[in-house]
Amino acid sequence: MEFLRPASMAEALAAKAEYPGALPITGGTDVMVEMNFDRQRPTALIDLTGIPELAQWDTDDGRVRIGAAVTYSRIIGELGDRLPGLAMAARTIGSPQIRNRGTVGGNLGAASPAGDSHPALLAADATIELQSEQGSRMVAAEKFYLGVKRNAARSDELISAIHLTPPSGPQQFSKIGTRNAMVISVAAFGLALHPDRKEVRTGVGSVAPTPRRAYEAETFLAAALDEAGLWESRDALPDGLGDEFGRRVSAAASPIDDVRGTAAYRLHSLAVMARRALTWAWTDYRRPSDAGKD
Ligand SMILES: Cc1cc2nc3c(=O)[nH]c(=O)nc-3n(C[C@H](O)[C@H](O)[C@H](O)COP(=O)(O)OP(=O)(O)OC[C@H]3O[C@@H](n4cnc5c(N)ncnc54)[C@H](O)[C@@H]3O)c2cc1C
């Protein structure tokens, strides 16, 4: 097996073009498991950890650009205040060791339906930057997940960055597993309230072949908040709104029974998480310290 260690993005893209079957490796927390269990036997590995620009984040015109090799630990420590939903998801991933190695770029590369960054990225309206020797292109998170462990990157492309706008409203992330830590999600839910455009966005994980948004639930909640003037008044949510939102989020899922949980449990837990996430997000939104933000 060839082991390639490019020192720049240009070298990495040249290697990807020359060896389309080569497997990129960043933190290796998925790749090494796959290789150790003999599920993958690539002809070459392209180690992306020697490329400085992939390990950096910066801001441009209000947007945050996170290099694909920025670790979860750094997202929590350096970006937790600006990107709370993604940081919440990052805090639930693996253990400190996994968070010190693992990256959002790797989570996107693996494109597992159970990847925890995905619901947060969908809710936050993230865009994925892909690069090849032909140039770069941007793909909205909701268009990125094509199937179980399949994503929109071509064989000559690398994930170079994730772009997010710091939110104008509260964000939440919730996941349920078979134990409290170091656990793959049985179901996961991300929520972002966007009061600047009176929009609600969601992401659900581990409950369908791909991470996806619960579009109908989003439209329902945004309209209910708008019709009652709640975006402006920040009054308490009407009784039953959270339950109805939860039911509609759950209706967007198409889960399966597997070793981690039954489809029925996934649907139930998703409805509960959605209701709770809305309650927490709305409590944040009503805090006096937030008054005037929108
Ligand atoms: C013990 C343990 C616990 C875990 N817990 C969780 C958890 O709670 N939640 C969760 O979501 N995941 C979990 N994972 C899975 C894993 O840690 C995450 O998916 C992580 O985000 C992978 O990042 P990485 O940098 O290690 O990726 P890698 O293993 O390096 O790569 C993963 C995939 O992405 C591809 N890839 C990597 N970088 C790029 C790039 N720049 N461009 C294109 N393709 C790329 C690789 O080829 C590979 O297919 C766990 C793994 C372990 C071993």
Ligand as a Chemical Component Dictionary entry (heavy atoms), coordinates in Angstrom:
data_LIG
# 
_chem_comp.id                   LIG 
_chem_comp.type                 NON-POLYMER 
_chem_comp.pdbx_formal_charge   0 
_chem_comp.three_letter_code    LIG 
# 
loop_
_chem_comp_atom.comp_id 
_chem_comp_atom.atom_id 
_chem_comp_atom.alt_atom_id 
_chem_comp_atom.type_symbol 
_chem_comp_atom.charge 
_chem_comp_atom.model_Cartn_x 
_chem_comp_atom.model_Cartn_y 
_chem_comp_atom.model_Cartn_z 
_chem_comp_atom.pdbx_ordinal 
LIG C1  C1  C 0 -14.183 4.857  19.629 1  
LIG C2  C2  C 0 -14.864 5.700  18.573 2  
LIG C3  C3  C 0 -15.948 6.469  18.939 3  
LIG C4  C4  C 0 -16.605 7.246  17.978 4  
LIG N1  N1  N 0 -17.675 8.005  18.366 5  
LIG C5  C5  C 0 -18.333 8.735  17.446 6  
LIG C6  C6  C 0 -19.465 9.509  17.828 7  
LIG O1  O1  O 0 -19.874 9.543  18.984 8  
LIG N2  N2  N 0 -20.098 10.216 16.855 9  
LIG C7  C7  C 0 -19.659 10.212 15.548 10 
LIG O2  O2  O 0 -20.273 10.883 14.706 11 
LIG N3  N3  N 0 -18.588 9.504  15.166 12 
LIG C8  C8  C 0 -17.928 8.764  16.083 13 
LIG N4  N4  N 0 -16.846 8.014  15.700 14 
LIG C9  C9  C 0 -16.432 8.005  14.286 15 
LIG C10 C10 C 0 -15.336 9.033  13.932 16 
LIG O3  O3  O 0 -14.594 9.423  15.062 17 
LIG C11 C11 C 0 -15.931 10.280 13.271 18 
LIG O4  O4  O 0 -16.652 9.935  12.107 19 
LIG C12 C12 C 0 -14.871 11.322 12.907 20 
LIG O5  O5  O 0 -15.498 12.525 12.566 21 
LIG C13 C13 C 0 -13.978 10.893 11.752 22 
LIG O6  O6  O 0 -13.017 11.920 11.548 23 
LIG P1  P1  P 0 -11.512 11.543 11.161 24 
LIG O7  O7  O 0 -10.796 12.806 10.915 25 
LIG O8  O8  O 0 -10.920 10.618 12.159 26 
LIG O9  O9  O 0 -11.766 10.769 9.794  27 
LIG P2  P2  P 0 -10.908 9.651  9.068  28 
LIG O10 O10 O 0 -11.022 8.352  9.772  29 
LIG O11 O11 O 0 -9.545  10.136 8.765  30 
LIG O12 O12 O 0 -11.730 9.585  7.688  31 
LIG C14 C14 C 0 -13.094 9.190  7.671  32 
LIG C15 C15 C 0 -13.599 9.124  6.235  33 
LIG O13 O13 O 0 -13.568 10.403 5.645  34 
LIG C16 C16 C 0 -12.665 10.421 4.542  35 
LIG N5  N5  N 0 -11.974 11.704 4.636  36 
LIG C17 C17 C 0 -11.281 12.207 5.692  37 
LIG N6  N6  N 0 -10.896 13.473 5.444  38 
LIG C18 C18 C 0 -11.341 13.770 4.187  39 
LIG C19 C19 C 0 -11.271 14.929 3.365  40 
LIG N7  N7  N 0 -10.679 16.061 3.762  41 
LIG N8  N8  N 0 -11.839 14.873 2.127  42 
LIG C20 C20 C 0 -12.483 13.755 1.706  43 
LIG N9  N9  N 0 -12.588 12.631 2.455  44 
LIG C21 C21 C 0 -12.033 12.646 3.681  45 
LIG C22 C22 C 0 -11.765 9.191  4.705  46 
LIG O14 O14 O 0 -11.256 8.717  3.481  47 
LIG C23 C23 C 0 -12.745 8.227  5.348  48 
LIG O15 O15 O 0 -13.579 7.660  4.350  49 
LIG C24 C24 C 0 -16.153 7.244  16.625 50 
LIG C25 C25 C 0 -15.030 6.455  16.272 51 
LIG C26 C26 C 0 -14.396 5.697  17.240 52 
LIG C27 C27 C 0 -13.207 4.880  16.837 53 
# 
loop_
_chem_comp_bond.comp_id 
_chem_comp_bond.atom_id_1 
_chem_comp_bond.atom_id_2 
_chem_comp_bond.value_order 
_chem_comp_bond.pdbx_ordinal 
LIG C1  C2  SING 1  
LIG C2  C3  SING 2  
LIG C2  C26 DOUB 3  
LIG C3  C4  DOUB 4  
LIG C4  N1  SING 5  
LIG C4  C24 SING 6  
LIG N1  C5  DOUB 7  
LIG C5  C6  SING 8  
LIG C5  C8  SING 9  
LIG C6  O1  DOUB 10 
LIG C6  N2  SING 11 
LIG N2  C7  SING 12 
LIG C7  O2  DOUB 13 
LIG C7  N3  SING 14 
LIG N3  C8  DOUB 15 
LIG C8  N4  SING 16 
LIG N4  C9  SING 17 
LIG N4  C24 SING 18 
LIG C9  C10 SING 19 
LIG C10 O3  SING 20 
LIG C10 C11 SING 21 
LIG C11 O4  SING 22 
LIG C11 C12 SING 23 
LIG C12 O5  SING 24 
LIG C12 C13 SING 25 
LIG C13 O6  SING 26 
LIG O6  P1  SING 27 
LIG P1  O7  DOUB 28 
LIG P1  O8  SING 29 
LIG P1  O9  SING 30 
LIG O9  P2  SING 31 
LIG P2  O10 DOUB 32 
LIG P2  O11 SING 33 
LIG P2  O12 SING 34 
LIG O12 C14 SING 35 
LIG C14 C15 SING 36 
LIG C15 O13 SING 37 
LIG C15 C23 SING 38 
LIG O13 C16 SING 39 
LIG C16 N5  SING 40 
LIG C16 C22 SING 41 
LIG N5  C17 SING 42 
LIG N5  C21 SING 43 
LIG C17 N6  DOUB 44 
LIG N6  C18 SING 45 
LIG C18 C19 SING 46 
LIG C18 C21 DOUB 47 
LIG C19 N7  SING 48 
LIG C19 N8  DOUB 49 
LIG N8  C20 SING 50 
LIG C20 N9  DOUB 51 
LIG N9  C21 SING 52 
LIG C22 O14 SING 53 
LIG C22 C23 SING 54 
LIG C23 O15 SING 55 
LIG C24 C25 DOUB 56 
LIG C25 C26 SING 57 
LIG C26 C27 SING 58 
# 
